[in-house]
Amino acid sequence: MSQAGTIDIKHLHKQYEVKGKPLKVLDNINLSIKPGEFVSIVGSSGCGKSTLLRLLIGLESGYEGQLLLDGQPIKGTSLDRGIVFQDHRLFPWLTVEQNVGLGLLNAPGTQAAKDKTVQEHIALVGLKGFEKAYPYQLSGGMSQRAAIARALVNRPEVLLLDEPFGALDALTRTRLQQELQRIWQAEGITAVLVTHDVEEAVYLGDRIVIMEPRPGRIKRIVEVSLARPRDRASIDFTAVKDDVLAEFRHEINHATVAERLERANPLAA
Amino acid sequence: MSNDTPNHHPATKKDKPARDWRGLVLPIAFITLWYVVTSLKLVNTKLIVPPVGVLTTSFQELGNVDFYTGIGLSLWRDLSGFLIGSLAGIAVGVLIGVSRLADKIIGPTFHTARQISLFAWLPLLSAMVGTGDLSKIIFIAFSAFYPVVLGTLEGVRGVTSAHAEVARVYGFTKTQILTRLILPAASPQILSGVRLGLIYAWLATIGAEFLLVNDGQGLGNIVFKGRMAFNIELIIFGLVAIGLIGNAFNRIADKAEQGLLRWRAPAR
C-alpha cells in the first residue's frame, strides 16, 4: 500500500508525429518517487523533461507504459496535482487573492474556509499586504510567489514545477529557491522540479535525475545526501554540482563534434 | 535591482488635473468666423444664417416640451436597439470564436452580410416591417451588432493557451471557462466593440428617424422638420444637440471602461 504522493513511472514511452513520421520524445522512463521526496530533473533542451512533467500534470496524454499516482493511473488534470509554470500564468483580471482562490474554485468546502486557506497561503509565500494587488502591479518574483500559492492552496499531494524560476534574475531566483525549500518542508509535499539550472537542482533535490536528449531518457540518478539548508559554497555541494555538470560536458563535446563535422562537410547536412 | 520588489508605477493623479481648454480653440475660432462673415454679409445669410438666430431658436426649442420628448424617444430607440444588438453581438462573437463548426456555418454569411451598407437595408426593412419603432430598433440593433461581433471575436481568439491550461488544471466547467476565462480575457476587445456599437447605434438612431419618416418625434425628426420648413437655425440646433448627446455617451463609456478594466496597467 503506497502513501499519498507516491509517483511511479514504469516503462514510459511517448512519441509525437512530426510530418507523418514518429518522433520519440521519451524512451523507457522508469522512476519511483517517494511521498514527500523532492526530485529535480535536469537536462538540456529537447530531453523531454517538460513533456514528462506535462504528462504528470495531465495536460498531455497518449503514452505507452504506466504513470501512476498512489497506484492509480494518471488521467487528465486533477486537484491532487498542482503545477507552477515558468511564466506565472496569473489571470491579469483577478487580484492576487482571487488568483490564488482559483485553486479552490472546484474544491469542496465553505467559502469562509476557502477564504481562510487562501489567506494562509498568501502568507506562506510572503505576499501579505498584496492580496488586493493586480498582477500588473507585481514584479516577476512576486507573481511567481502568487503562482506557487495558487498551486498549493488546494493541498495537492504533488507539486510539479516547470522551470519556475527560469525567467527571474539571479538574486530573486536564489531567494525563491530558499523559500521553495521552506514551503516544501512546511507542506511535506512530494515535489518534482524540472530545470536546466544544475545548481538549483542540487540545492533543492533529494535526488537529481539527469536526462539526455534524442530520444529523451534517463542517463543517471544522483542522490544528494547533503543536510538542508544547503550551503552553495561548501566543498560537498560543489562536488555534487561538478559531478552533475560533468554529465553535460560529455554531451556538449558530442554536439560540438557533430557541429564540426557538419561545418566541414556542408553537403552532408 | 532585484525583481522581487513590486513594480513602481508613477502615482496615478487622483486629484483633478487642470482642465485642458485647448479643445475649445477650434469651435471658438469657427463661431467667430461664422459671426464675422454673417454680420459683414459676406455670404448669403438665408443659407448661412447668423449665429444669433441659431441662439434664439435654441432658446425657443429649449423651452419647448416637444424637444425633450424628442430626446426621450430617440434615447429610448437608441438604447433598446443598442442593448439588443450588442448582447446578440457578444453571443454570436463568442459562438464563432469558440466553435469551429459555428465559424464554418455562420462566418461566411456574417462576413458577407456586413459588407452591405446598413442603409441599404432600410428600403427592405421599411417594406417588410413598416416605418414604425420596430423597424427603427431593428436597424439600430444591426448597427451595434457588427462592431460588437468583431470586437468579441478578436477578444475570444486572443485567449492564450497558457491561460486555457490553467483552467484545465483547476478543472473549470464549461460555464466557468466562459464566465471566468473567455469573457474576462476578451473584455478589453469586447468593450472596444461595444463602444463602437454605441456610437454606431446613435448614428443609426438619427439616420433611421430621418430616413424612416413617419409621424414619430425624435431628434432626427426635429432636423427633418427644420429641413421641410427651410429652418436652417432649427437644423443647426438639432445637429448640436445630437453631437452633444453623442459626446455624453462617449464620456459615460470612458468611465465604464475605466471601471471595468481597472486591472490593466495604466497606459503611460
Interface residues (C-beta under 8 A of the other chain):
Chain A: I57 G58 L59 G76 T77 S78 L79 G82 I83 F85 D87 R89 F91 P92 W93 L94 T95 L102 G103 L105 N106 F130 A133 Y134 P135 Y136 Q137 L138 S139 G140 G141 M142 L168 D169 L171 T172 R175 L176
Chain B: S2 N3 D4 T5 P6 N7 H9 A162 H163 E165 V166 R168 V169 Y170 G171 F172 T173 Q176 R180 L181 P184 A185 S187 R262 W263 R264 A265
